[in-house]
């Protein structure tokens, strides 16, 4: 990819980058209670990886 990117492409890539993160840790306690140990990535809506799924940008 070139050094200079169009602004709309940069915005799209920034938005897709936020979809790779886990859910916040406090959501586990809110959904399951304090006694249950569950990984925060379990209830993240979309998990995208640069290796698995390519974004069509």
PyMOL commands that set and color helices and strands:
alter all, ss='L'
color gray80, all
select helices_A, chain A and resi 7-20+26-32+40-43
alter helices_A, ss='H'
color red, helices_A
deselect
rebuild
show_as cartoon
